[in-house]
């Protein structure tokens, strides 16, 4: 089949965010094991008192967490039920105990008791994962029940040998992303590059997306069927992180273009094998993709053998457009489905925040994007602002086309590991041809439907050759930005200049990227040493101007926020302002 028979319904952008930092995590490393034993989702405080009655049932080990001001009432209740109080756990305001198994619910209802969690010999690093494995948005559920990734895992295809480039807010190497060789750090294109936060996720988005794509707990000896470990879509793929957004989640479109440029120039250098590019960001620019520099850069990555996965945006039904660069018809434009954790599409709907198309350029496919549980970056901006989105100590829940795009990037890595010679056009056609239509949604909202890796695994690689008109990239950088702009020194960056204030010649840029010479010409002062970049100076600039969508945070929305005085891992953020940043975001919850 020829992919261009679908017409220009391939244009949806990606939404991204940044978060990061290891400091809070490192600071709490000695206590996090205990804290994970009181996983999220346990029973809350009760209002009714219970008269303790001894029991002859078998005793079970539990951790009892107390409310402030509870006094010794919880301890007395344990003893009254025939149990035994153990050691105090001051770090969580609780204690260990042995309690008759038939008195657990009664103990949970005692005034002053916040939660009672069975110990049951759980591995410390796995407790949070077990607590969410049965939830509709857990990676365990999505991979095994909804998207069908486990069908490829069981056949031996786990993404090994495939590198996925993630242009986002950096990555914190928390468990699930801390394995040897799991992350390669490319350039940090933010003002944080010269400090202790270099490459790290001070905002909180890049770590979350990377966990969806390729997370794998260090304790995961196998990837299939084990709910005790966190496992992403392509658990043995490697992540190549290019950081473009800082602790404010701010970046300029010129920085995103530079990041794509780097990916194109380095996809097969220094031991890399970049076959997939995840971009969970986009702008609201409406310049024709045939001219737009951002769309051109993404399309060039596609033509040079990289599957480019982008999110359509989160402005919702009735938008009638996917964002830039997803409107480029060559790329894979991903919308979000609310799947309810089931393998059937009968109860699935297009998430109401997911952008629809105009009948010409629509989302290509859908993937699960509602309430997806992935890895948390403790101490990051989003982590501090949206504590209700935390699932225990390790995990963080969010909704948006960002998450859906990350699911598809992991799916693409699995198909490439199964078929190393497959082309980007063929990956796209295979995912679209095997997608399952949602019964109650039209093509403008869902494209071909929800990805189905069970079917894709056993489907022959299609003949596919997209023949859309090629982008020239000679248009306006300013129009590529859309409605949002960076402020440097209090002055918005506008016109045909990049975020460093240098003139941007779109024709020269397009020629350089097409011919493979741009990176060294446009971003000087950098040297490649092993797997890191060094030598970048940003002169204290702040970056904004990219629309980062793809998220719902505990039912809250971003609009014109200002903040100051935030301290993170020895770094002080003060007087920073959300300047011109638009968040078409959903909730983290």
NUVO-391694 format. One line per field, with one value per residue (C-alpha): residue in one letter; x, y, z. Coordinates in nm, 2 decimals, always signed. Example, Ala and Ser with C-alpha at 12.3 -4.5 7.8 and 13.67 -1.06 7.14 Angstrom:
<pts>
residuo <- [a; s]
x <- [+1.23; +1.37]
y <- [-0.45; -0.11]
z <- [+0.78; +0.71]
</pts>
This chain:
<pts>
residuo <- [x; x; x; x; x; x; x; x; x; x; x; x; x; x; x; x; x; x; x; x; x; x; x; x; x; x; x; x; x; x; x; x; x; x; x; x; x; x; x; x; x; x; x; x; x; x; x; x; x; x; x; x; x; x; x; x; x; x; x; x; x; x; x; x; x; x; x; x; x; x; x; x; x; x; x; x; x; x; x; x; x; x; x; x; x; x; x; x; x; x; x; x; x; x; x; x; x; x; x; x; x; x; x; x; x; x; x; x; x; x; x; x; x; x; x; x; x; x; x; x; x; x; x; x; x; x; x; x; x; x; x; x; x; x; x; x; x; x; x; x; x; x; x; x; x; x; x; x; x; x; x; x; x; x; x; x; x; x; x; x; x; x; x; x; x; x; x; x; x; x; x; x; x; x; x; x; x; x; x; x; x; x; x; x; x; x; x; x; x; x; x; x; x; x; x; x; x; x; x; x; x; x; x; x; x; x; x; x; x; x; x; x; x; x; x; x; x; x; x; x; x; x; x; x; x; x; x; x; x; x; x; x; x; x; x; x; x; x; x; x; x; x; x; x; x; x; x; x; x; x; x; x; x; x; x; x; x; x; x; x; x; x; x; x; x; x; x; x; x; x; x; x; x; x; x; x; x; x; x; x; x; x; x; x; x; x; x; x; x; x; x; x; x; x; x; x; x; x; x; x; x; x; x; x; x; x; x; x; x; x; x; x; x; x; x; x; x; x; x; x; x; x; x; x; x; x; x; x; x; x; x; x; x; x; x; x; x; x; x; x; x; x; x; x; x; x; x; x; x; x; x; x; x; x; x; x; x; x; x; x; x; x; x; x; x; x; x; x; x; x; x; x; x; x; x; x; x; x; x; x; x; x; x; x; x; x; x; x; x; x; x; x; x; x; x; x; x; x; x; x; x; x; x; x; x; x; x; x; x; x; x; x; x; x; x; x; x; x; x; x; x; x; x; x; x; x; x; x; x; x; x; x; x; x; x; x; x; x; x; x; x; x; x; x; x; x; x; x; x; x; x; x; x; x; x; x; x; x; x; x; x; x; x; x; x; x; x; x; x; x; x; x; x; x; x; x; x; x; x; x; x; x; x; x; x; x; x; x; x; x; x; x; x; x; x; x; x; x; x; x; x; x; x; x; x; x; x; x; x; x; x; x; x; x; x; x; x; x; x; x; x; x; x; x; x; x; x; x; x; x; x; x; x; x; x; x; x; x; x; x; x; x; x; x; x; x; x; x; x; x; x; x; x; x; x; x; x; x; x; x; x; x; x; x; x; x; x; x; x; x; x; x; x; x; x; x; x; x; x; x; x; x; x; x; x; x; x; x; x]
x <- [+0.00; +0.11; +0.08; +0.00; -0.33; -0.44; -0.42; -0.27; -0.43; -0.10; -0.04; -0.03; +0.23; +0.40; +0.37; +0.65; +0.75; +1.06; +1.12; +1.42; +1.68; +1.83; +1.87; +1.55; +1.58; +1.94; +1.87; +1.60; +1.77; +1.81; +1.44; +1.27; +1.27; +1.06; +0.84; +0.75; +0.60; +0.31; +0.21; -0.04; -0.40; -0.43; -0.73; -0.77; -0.86; -1.19; -1.45; -1.60; -1.45; -1.42; -1.43; -1.13; -1.21; -0.93; -0.91; -0.76; -0.68; -0.33; -0.11; +0.01; +0.29; +0.17; +0.28; +0.04; +0.06; -0.09; -0.25; -0.11; -0.24; -0.34; -0.16; -0.13; -0.48; -0.36; -0.11; -0.38; -0.61; -0.35; -0.31; -0.69; -0.73; -0.48; -0.19; +0.16; +0.32; +0.66; +0.92; +0.85; +0.89; +0.93; +1.00; +0.64; +0.48; +0.40; +0.50; +0.53; +0.29; +0.16; -0.22; -0.48; -0.57; -0.95; -0.89; -0.72; -1.03; -1.14; -0.79; -0.82; -1.13; -0.98; -0.97; -0.61; -0.51; -0.43; -0.35; -0.27; -0.05; +0.04; +0.42; +0.40; +0.76; +0.73; +1.05; +1.10; +1.14; +0.84; +0.58; +0.46; +0.44; +0.24; +0.00; -0.09; -0.04; -0.41; -0.51; -0.62; -0.34; -0.05; +0.22; +0.16; -0.20; -0.13; +0.15; -0.02; -0.39; -0.43; -0.15; -0.03; +0.34; +0.37; +0.30; +0.63; +0.81; +0.70; +0.85; +1.18; +1.15; +1.20; +1.36; +1.72; +1.96; +1.72; +1.79; +1.50; +1.59; +1.38; +1.37; +1.23; +1.33; +1.61; +1.60; +1.67; +1.82; +1.57; +1.52; +1.36; +1.60; +1.92; +2.04; +2.38; +2.37; +2.00; +2.05; +2.29; +2.30; +2.33; +2.35; +2.18; +2.05; +1.92; +2.08; +2.12; +2.39; +2.67; +2.54; +2.47; +2.14; +2.30; +2.10; +1.88; +1.50; +1.43; +1.08; +0.95; +0.83; +1.12; +1.17; +0.80; +0.80; +1.12; +0.97; +0.67; +0.90; +1.17; +1.16; +1.28; +1.34; +1.69; +1.51; +1.32; +1.48; +1.20; +0.97; +0.65; +0.38; +0.56; +0.35; +0.62; +0.84; +0.80; +0.84; +0.79; +0.68; +1.02; +1.21; +1.54; +1.56; +1.81; +1.71; +1.91; +1.82; +1.84; +1.74; +1.57; +1.35; +1.45; +1.29; +1.03; +0.94; +1.05; +1.22; +1.22; +1.14; +1.49; +1.62; +1.39; +1.51; +1.87; +1.79; +1.64; +1.94; +2.17; +1.97; +2.00; +2.37; +2.45; +2.20; +2.47; +2.78; +2.97; +2.79; +2.44; +2.16; +1.88; +1.58; +1.29; +1.25; +0.99; +0.87; +0.60; +0.57; +0.44; +0.36; +0.03; +0.20; -0.01; +0.25; +0.23; +0.44; +0.59; +0.77; +0.79; +1.15; +1.04; +0.83; +1.12; +1.36; +1.13; +1.07; +1.44; +1.48; +1.21; +1.37; +1.71; +1.56; +1.42; +1.06; +0.94; +0.65; +0.47; +0.16; -0.14; -0.21; -0.45; -0.68; -0.96; -1.25; -1.35; -0.99; -0.99; -0.61; -0.31; -0.02; +0.32; +0.52; +0.26; +0.08; +0.36; +0.20; +0.51; +0.53; +0.33; +0.07; -0.07; -0.39; -0.50; -0.75; -0.92; -0.91; -1.03; -0.76; -0.93; -0.81; -1.13; -1.21; -1.58; -1.55; -1.28; -1.33; -1.11; -0.99; -1.18; -0.86; -0.71; -0.71; -0.90; -0.82; -0.98; -1.06; -0.74; -0.48; -0.60; -0.44; -0.29; -0.35; -0.44; -0.26; -0.35; -0.30; -0.54; -0.41; -0.09; +0.13; +0.50; +0.82; +0.84; +1.13; +1.13; +1.18; +1.11; +0.88; +0.58; +0.64; +0.63; +0.33; +0.11; +0.17; -0.18; -0.04; +0.21; +0.15; +0.35; +0.72; +0.83; +0.55; +0.36; +0.03; -0.05; -0.29; -0.23; -0.12; +0.23; +0.18; +0.01; +0.31; +0.55; +0.35; +0.38; +0.75; +0.80; +0.58; +0.79; +1.10; +0.95; +0.86; +1.21; +1.37; +1.15; +1.23; +1.56; +1.54; +1.19; +1.17; +0.99; +0.71; +0.67; +0.65; +0.38; +0.18; +0.21; +0.08; -0.21; -0.31; -0.34; -0.50; -0.84; -1.11; -1.31; -1.68; -1.80; -1.54; -1.49; -1.17; -1.10; -1.06; -0.90; -0.74; -0.71; -0.78; -0.60; -0.26; -0.27; +0.07; -0.08; -0.20; +0.10; +0.34; +0.19; +0.12; +0.36; +0.56; +0.36; +0.50; +0.49; +0.63; +0.48; +0.49; +0.36; +0.51; +0.84; +0.89; +1.15; +1.20; +1.25; +0.97; +0.97; +1.11; +0.88; +0.57; +0.69; +0.68; +0.31; +0.17; +0.44; +0.78; +1.09; +1.18; +1.56; +1.64; +1.28; +1.26; +1.06; +1.26; +1.07; +1.15; +1.41; +1.65; +1.72; +1.71; +2.07; +1.98; +2.16; +2.01; +1.84; +1.87; +1.60; +1.74; +2.10; +1.96; +1.76; +2.05; +2.28; +2.05; +1.97; +2.35; +2.45; +2.66; +2.44; +2.52; +2.89; +2.81; +2.52; +2.61; +2.98; +3.18; +3.06; +3.27; +3.17; +3.35; +3.23; +2.86; +2.83; +2.85; +3.05; +3.15; +2.82; +2.75; +2.41; +2.48; +2.20; +1.92; +1.58; +1.39; +1.02; +0.81; +0.74; +0.39; +0.42; +0.10; +0.01; -0.07; -0.34; -0.22; -0.47; -0.74; -0.54; -0.45; -0.16; -0.23; +0.00; +0.16; +0.45; +0.66; +0.97; +1.18; +1.18; +1.48; +1.58; +1.90; +2.11; +1.98; +1.76; +1.50; +1.37; +1.19; +1.12; +0.80; +0.60; +0.65; +0.44; +0.42; +0.09; -0.01; -0.29; -0.24; -0.45; -0.42; -0.16; -0.37]
y <- [+0.00; +0.35; +0.58; +0.88; +0.73; +0.84; +1.20; +1.47; +1.34; +1.31; +1.63; +1.64; +1.79; +1.69; +1.84; +1.84; +1.96; +1.97; +1.87; +1.74; +1.72; +1.45; +1.65; +1.58; +1.21; +1.19; +1.37; +1.11; +0.80; +0.65; +0.70; +0.62; +0.25; +0.29; +0.54; +0.31; +0.07; +0.32; +0.32; +0.56; +0.46; +0.31; +0.39; +0.74; +0.84; +0.71; +0.90; +0.63; +0.48; +0.11; -0.10; -0.33; -0.69; -0.95; -1.21; -1.55; -1.51; -1.54; -1.23; -1.03; -0.77; -0.42; -0.06; +0.18; +0.54; +0.79; +1.13; +1.43; +1.45; +1.08; +1.02; +0.66; +0.56; +0.36; +0.16; +0.09; -0.03; -0.27; -0.42; -0.43; -0.63; -0.89; -0.75; -0.64; -0.30; -0.31; -0.03; +0.33; +0.48; +0.85; +0.93; +0.84; +0.92; +0.56; +0.22; -0.15; -0.40; -0.75; -0.76; -1.04; -1.05; -1.03; -0.70; -0.50; -0.32; -0.24; -0.09; +0.12; +0.28; +0.38; +0.76; +0.88; +0.60; +0.73; +0.40; +0.04; -0.13; -0.50; -0.55; -0.91; -0.91; -0.67; -0.55; -0.19; -0.05; -0.24; -0.15; +0.16; -0.04; -0.32; -0.06; +0.07; -0.23; -0.31; +0.05; +0.14; +0.39; +0.18; +0.08; -0.28; -0.26; -0.06; -0.29; -0.61; -0.54; -0.23; -0.17; -0.53; -0.47; -0.79; -0.99; -0.87; -0.91; -1.27; -1.32; -1.18; -0.82; -0.57; -0.27; -0.39; -0.22; +0.07; +0.42; +0.66; +1.03; +1.23; +1.61; +1.73; +1.86; +1.62; +1.30; +1.22; +0.86; +0.73; +0.36; +0.25; +0.47; +0.40; +0.08; +0.07; +0.22; +0.31; +0.68; +0.87; +1.24; +1.45; +1.83; +2.04; +2.34; +2.53; +2.79; +2.51; +2.35; +2.50; +2.41; +2.10; +2.05; +1.99; +1.73; +1.67; +1.71; +2.01; +2.05; +1.69; +1.60; +1.43; +1.17; +1.08; +1.04; +0.84; +0.60; +0.53; +0.47; +0.26; +0.23; -0.08; -0.14; -0.27; -0.56; -0.66; -0.99; -1.05; -0.80; -1.00; -1.07; -0.92; -0.65; -0.60; -0.40; -0.09; -0.17; +0.07; -0.01; -0.09; -0.19; -0.27; +0.03; +0.31; +0.67; +0.96; +1.27; +1.62; +1.88; +2.19; +2.31; +2.43; +2.42; +2.67; +2.44; +2.72; +2.69; +2.87; +2.70; +2.76; +2.54; +2.26; +2.29; +2.28; +1.96; +1.79; +1.90; +1.74; +1.41; +1.40; +1.47; +1.22; +0.94; +0.68; +0.84; +0.74; +0.41; +0.55; +0.39; +0.65; +0.51; +0.69; +1.06; +1.15; +1.51; +1.57; +1.94; +2.17; +2.53; +2.68; +2.82; +2.78; +2.85; +2.59; +2.28; +2.32; +2.64; +2.60; +2.55; +2.33; +2.10; +2.09; +1.98; +1.71; +1.59; +1.58; +1.35; +1.13; +1.12; +1.03; +0.71; +0.82; +0.75; +1.09; +1.06; +1.38; +1.47; +1.64; +1.87; +1.91; +2.20; +1.94; +1.85; +2.12; +2.25; +2.14; +2.13; +1.95; +2.15; +2.22; +2.01; +1.73; +1.89; +1.77; +1.47; +1.25; +1.23; +1.01; +1.24; +1.08; +1.15; +1.03; +0.76; +0.69; +0.31; +0.21; -0.05; -0.31; -0.49; -0.42; -0.09; -0.12; +0.10; +0.34; +0.70; +0.97; +1.17; +1.50; +1.70; +1.54; +1.77; +1.66; +1.73; +1.92; +1.62; +1.66; +1.64; +1.44; +1.24; +0.93; +0.70; +0.70; +0.56; +0.55; +0.90; +0.93; +0.91; +0.73; +0.63; +0.67; +0.76; +1.06; +1.31; +1.40; +1.77; +1.89; +2.18; +1.97; +1.73; +2.02; +2.19; +1.88; +1.65; +1.49; +1.34; +1.13; +0.76; +0.65; +0.76; +0.66; +0.73; +1.02; +1.03; +1.25; +1.28; +1.42; +1.36; +1.38; +1.04; +0.90; +1.00; +0.83; +0.51; +0.51; +0.59; +0.28; +0.08; +0.19; +0.08; -0.27; -0.30; -0.19; -0.45; -0.71; -0.59; -0.40; -0.31; -0.15; +0.21; +0.50; +0.49; +0.12; +0.16; +0.43; +0.22; -0.09; +0.09; +0.26; -0.06; -0.26; +0.00; -0.07; +0.19; +0.32; +0.25; +0.59; +0.83; +0.97; +0.98; +1.34; +1.26; +0.92; +0.87; +0.49; +0.41; +0.27; +0.10; -0.28; -0.44; -0.79; -0.76; -0.57; -0.84; -1.09; -0.86; -0.86; -0.54; -0.33; -0.18; +0.19; +0.50; +0.84; +1.09; +1.41; +1.74; +1.79; +2.08; +2.34; +2.50; +2.84; +3.01; +3.23; +3.13; +3.39; +3.23; +2.89; +3.02; +3.09; +3.30; +3.24; +3.41; +3.38; +3.67; +3.74; +4.02; +4.11; +4.15; +3.91; +3.73; +3.81; +3.80; +3.61; +3.56; +3.25; +3.24; +3.36; +3.67; +3.57; +3.62; +3.31; +3.25; +2.98; +2.91; +2.86; +2.65; +2.43; +2.37; +2.29; +2.04; +1.87; +1.84; +1.74; +2.04; +2.25; +2.14; +2.25; +2.56; +2.69; +2.57; +2.63; +2.58; +2.22; +1.91; +1.55; +1.35; +1.00; +1.04; +1.39; +1.74; +2.02; +2.38; +2.55; +2.90; +3.07; +3.40; +3.36; +3.35; +3.21; +3.02; +3.03; +3.03; +2.67; +2.55; +2.25; +2.06; +1.71; +1.71; +1.73; +1.80; +1.72; +1.91; +2.23; +2.43; +2.66; +3.02; +3.31; +3.19; +3.36; +3.21; +3.29; +3.17; +2.81; +2.62; +2.29; +2.09; +2.38; +2.59; +2.89; +3.00; +3.35; +3.62; +3.39; +3.45; +3.24; +3.48; +3.40; +3.03; +2.87; +2.55; +2.37; +2.12; +1.87; +1.76; +1.56; +1.34]
z <- [+0.00; -0.07; +0.24; +0.04; -0.05; +0.29; +0.17; +0.38; +0.70; +0.87; +1.06; +1.43; +1.66; +1.98; +2.32; +2.57; +2.91; +3.13; +3.48; +3.65; +3.90; +4.12; +4.44; +4.63; +4.52; +4.63; +4.96; +5.04; +4.91; +5.25; +5.34; +5.02; +5.08; +5.39; +5.23; +4.94; +5.18; +5.23; +4.86; +4.72; +4.71; +5.06; +5.27; +5.41; +5.76; +5.90; +6.09; +6.31; +6.62; +6.65; +6.97; +6.97; +6.99; +7.01; +6.73; +6.70; +6.33; +6.18; +6.22; +5.93; +5.91; +5.84; +5.85; +6.02; +5.93; +6.17; +6.13; +6.31; +6.67; +6.68; +7.01; +7.10; +6.99; +6.69; +6.90; +7.16; +6.88; +6.75; +7.10; +7.15; +6.84; +6.96; +6.77; +6.86; +6.80; +6.65; +6.58; +6.52; +6.17; +6.24; +5.87; +5.78; +6.11; +6.17; +6.31; +6.21; +6.37; +6.37; +6.33; +6.30; +5.93; +6.00; +6.19; +5.91; +5.79; +6.15; +6.22; +5.91; +6.05; +6.38; +6.43; +6.39; +6.15; +5.80; +5.64; +5.71; +5.44; +5.44; +5.43; +5.29; +5.20; +4.91; +4.75; +4.86; +4.51; +4.38; +4.63; +4.44; +4.12; +4.27; +4.41; +4.06; +3.84; +3.82; +3.74; +3.39; +3.33; +3.46; +3.22; +3.32; +3.21; +2.90; +2.78; +2.86; +2.80; +2.58; +2.34; +2.32; +2.37; +2.57; +2.25; +2.11; +2.44; +2.45; +2.11; +2.22; +2.08; +2.36; +2.18; +2.23; +1.99; +1.92; +2.04; +2.09; +2.10; +2.34; +2.28; +2.61; +2.95; +3.03; +3.24; +3.60; +3.63; +3.88; +3.91; +3.59; +3.39; +3.59; +3.44; +3.28; +2.94; +2.96; +2.90; +2.66; +2.73; +2.42; +2.44; +2.70; +2.51; +2.82; +3.05; +3.30; +3.10; +3.30; +3.64; +3.85; +3.67; +3.33; +3.14; +3.44; +3.44; +3.66; +3.52; +3.54; +3.19; +3.01; +3.28; +3.27; +2.89; +2.89; +3.15; +2.92; +2.62; +2.77; +3.15; +3.31; +3.69; +3.78; +3.96; +3.65; +3.55; +3.30; +3.13; +3.09; +3.35; +3.65; +3.82; +4.08; +3.85; +3.64; +3.27; +2.98; +2.63; +2.49; +2.81; +2.64; +2.41; +2.50; +2.55; +2.40; +2.58; +2.43; +2.68; +2.55; +2.84; +3.18; +3.53; +3.40; +3.11; +2.87; +2.54; +2.20; +1.87; +1.75; +2.03; +1.93; +1.57; +1.69; +1.89; +1.59; +1.38; +1.64; +1.62; +1.24; +1.24; +1.52; +1.46; +1.38; +1.54; +1.85; +1.88; +1.85; +1.65; +1.67; +1.49; +1.67; +1.77; +2.03; +2.04; +2.29; +2.21; +1.95; +1.86; +1.74; +1.43; +1.12; +0.85; +0.57; +0.65; +0.31; +0.44; +0.82; +0.96; +1.25; +1.03; +0.78; +1.05; +1.17; +0.82; +0.74; +1.03; +0.88; +0.54; +0.69; +0.84; +1.18; +1.28; +1.41; +1.66; +1.76; +1.96; +1.80; +2.09; +2.38; +2.28; +2.24; +2.01; +1.76; +1.72; +1.36; +1.35; +1.47; +1.59; +1.43; +1.35; +1.36; +1.06; +0.84; +0.67; +0.67; +1.05; +1.29; +1.45; +1.77; +1.95; +2.29; +2.37; +2.70; +2.71; +3.05; +3.08; +2.86; +2.55; +2.36; +2.19; +2.27; +2.58; +2.44; +2.34; +2.21; +2.50; +2.51; +2.53; +2.21; +1.91; +1.60; +1.24; +0.96; +0.74; +0.54; +0.81; +1.10; +1.38; +1.22; +1.52; +1.88; +2.18; +2.55; +2.70; +2.99; +3.35; +3.25; +3.54; +3.47; +3.66; +3.89; +3.91; +4.28; +4.35; +4.00; +3.94; +3.84; +4.12; +4.37; +4.22; +4.17; +4.46; +4.40; +4.08; +4.28; +4.30; +4.61; +4.61; +4.26; +4.02; +3.87; +3.68; +3.38; +3.09; +2.74; +2.39; +2.52; +2.69; +2.39; +2.17; +2.41; +2.40; +2.02; +2.03; +2.24; +2.00; +1.71; +1.89; +1.94; +1.57; +1.46; +1.69; +1.53; +1.18; +1.18; +0.81; +0.83; +0.70; +0.87; +0.60; +0.67; +1.05; +1.00; +0.76; +0.98; +1.28; +1.08; +0.89; +1.21; +1.43; +1.57; +1.50; +1.80; +1.73; +1.84; +1.68; +1.34; +1.13; +1.20; +1.57; +1.57; +1.23; +1.18; +1.55; +1.85; +1.80; +1.83; +1.85; +1.88; +1.53; +1.41; +1.53; +1.29; +1.00; +0.70; +0.66; +0.41; +0.10; +0.18; +0.01; +0.11; -0.17; -0.02; -0.13; +0.04; +0.29; +0.19; +0.53; +0.37; +0.56; +0.87; +1.21; +1.36; +1.21; +1.33; +1.69; +1.66; +1.95; +2.21; +2.25; +2.46; +2.69; +2.72; +2.96; +2.97; +2.59; +2.37; +2.10; +1.78; +1.41; +1.22; +1.51; +1.72; +2.10; +2.13; +1.93; +1.61; +1.26; +1.14; +0.76; +0.69; +0.34; +0.47; +0.76; +0.53; +0.29; +0.58; +0.74; +0.41; +0.34; +0.69; +0.79; +1.02; +1.37; +1.38; +1.18; +1.40; +1.75; +1.81; +2.13; +2.17; +2.17; +2.17; +2.45; +2.50; +2.55; +2.68; +2.54; +2.70; +2.65; +2.61; +2.74; +2.75; +2.93; +3.18; +2.92; +3.00; +2.74; +2.66; +2.35; +2.28; +2.35; +2.58; +2.60; +2.67; +3.03; +3.29; +3.63; +3.91; +3.73; +3.72; +3.42; +3.34; +3.27; +3.32; +3.64; +3.81; +4.08; +4.29; +4.57; +4.47; +4.59; +4.42; +4.49; +4.59; +4.30; +4.37; +4.12; +4.19; +4.00; +3.70; +3.51; +3.27; +2.97; +2.67; +2.74; +2.65; +2.82; +2.64; +2.91; +3.08; +3.44; +3.63; +3.85]
</pts>
